[in-house]
Amino acid sequence: MVFTVLGAVAELERSLIAERVRAGLRNARANGKRLGRPRKILDPVTIARLRAQGCSWAAIGEQLELGEGTVRRAALESAKIPA
């Protein structure tokens, strides 16, 4: 019986915590706060220029402090560089 009561209290506490978190996120959004990871600024012109100079995708990513996949995706989205 004791374990049943303790389990019920723990479940109640967990639901209260989850509700407080959701309320905090709602407040942040209502106040105009942007949530999530900040986006990196991509410059497709620079990527195209470096690629035309013969740099590898990895070298371009290293130089621009981006991942290789991010550089490739930016190049494909701009459709200026053949992948």
C-alpha positions as a Python dict, from the first residue, in 0.01 Angstrom:
ca = {
    (1, 'M'): (0, 0, 0),
    (2, 'V'): (286, 238, 83),
    (3, 'F'): (445, 184, -257),
    (4, 'T'): (112, 251, -429),
    (5, 'V'): (75, 583, -246),
    (6, 'L'): (437, 683, -317),
    (7, 'G'): (393, 590, -684),
    (8, 'A'): (80, 804, -707),
    (9, 'V'): (259, 1101, -545),
    (10, 'A'): (555, 1062, -783),
    (11, 'E'): (322, 1049, -1082),
    (12, 'L'): (143, 1364, -963),
    (13, 'E'): (472, 1545, -913),
    (14, 'R'): (589, 1444, -1261),
    (15, 'S'): (270, 1575, -1420),
    (16, 'L'): (305, 1903, -1227),
    (17, 'I'): (662, 1945, -1350),
    (18, 'A'): (557, 1875, -1710),
    (19, 'E'): (274, 2130, -1685),
    (20, 'R'): (512, 2396, -1547),
    (21, 'V'): (754, 2334, -1834),
    (22, 'R'): (474, 2364, -2092),
    (23, 'A'): (352, 2685, -1926),
    (24, 'G'): (704, 2828, -1934),
    (25, 'L'): (740, 2747, -2304),
    (26, 'R'): (402, 2907, -2376),
    (27, 'N'): (509, 3221, -2188),
    (28, 'A'): (839, 3237, -2375),
    (29, 'R'): (665, 3207, -2713),
    (30, 'A'): (406, 3468, -2612),
    (31, 'N'): (687, 3708, -2521),
    (32, 'G'): (849, 3661, -2862),
    (33, 'K'): (1137, 3441, -2751),
    (34, 'R'): (1276, 3221, -3027),
    (35, 'L'): (1319, 2866, -2906),
    (36, 'G'): (1560, 2604, -3032),
    (37, 'R'): (1909, 2601, -3169),
    (38, 'P'): (2022, 2927, -3336),
    (39, 'R'): (2050, 2903, -3713),
    (40, 'K'): (2385, 2944, -3883),
    (41, 'I'): (2419, 3212, -4148),
    (42, 'L'): (2497, 3053, -4485),
    (43, 'D'): (2646, 3240, -4779),
    (44, 'P'): (2590, 3043, -5100),
    (45, 'V'): (2802, 3290, -5299),
    (46, 'T'): (3106, 3222, -5080),
    (47, 'I'): (3043, 2848, -5101),
    (48, 'A'): (3022, 2871, -5481),
    (49, 'R'): (3341, 3076, -5500),
    (50, 'L'): (3536, 2834, -5281),
    (51, 'R'): (3400, 2535, -5472),
    (52, 'A'): (3501, 2696, -5803),
    (53, 'Q'): (3854, 2738, -5663),
    (54, 'G'): (3865, 2361, -5616),
    (55, 'C'): (3814, 2340, -5239),
    (56, 'S'): (3660, 2021, -5106),
    (57, 'W'): (3328, 2022, -4923),
    (58, 'A'): (3509, 1942, -4598),
    (59, 'A'): (3759, 2226, -4648),
    (60, 'I'): (3479, 2472, -4720),
    (61, 'G'): (3295, 2358, -4409),
    (62, 'E'): (3606, 2393, -4198),
    (63, 'Q'): (3677, 2741, -4332),
    (64, 'L'): (3320, 2863, -4275),
    (65, 'E'): (3291, 2679, -3941),
    (66, 'L'): (3005, 2465, -4072),
    (67, 'G'): (2956, 2095, -4117),
    (68, 'E'): (3022, 1935, -4452),
    (69, 'G'): (2657, 1829, -4482),
    (70, 'T'): (2538, 2183, -4410),
    (71, 'V'): (2764, 2320, -4685),
    (72, 'R'): (2642, 2060, -4936),
    (73, 'R'): (2278, 2123, -4845),
    (74, 'A'): (2324, 2500, -4883),
    (75, 'A'): (2487, 2444, -5222),
    (76, 'L'): (2204, 2221, -5343),
    (77, 'E'): (1936, 2460, -5215),
    (78, 'S'): (2094, 2755, -5395),
    (79, 'A'): (2125, 2536, -5711),
    (80, 'K'): (2430, 2736, -5819),
    (81, 'I'): (2684, 2461, -5757),
    (82, 'P'): (2673, 2115, -5910),
    (83, 'A'): (2695, 1858, -5633),
}
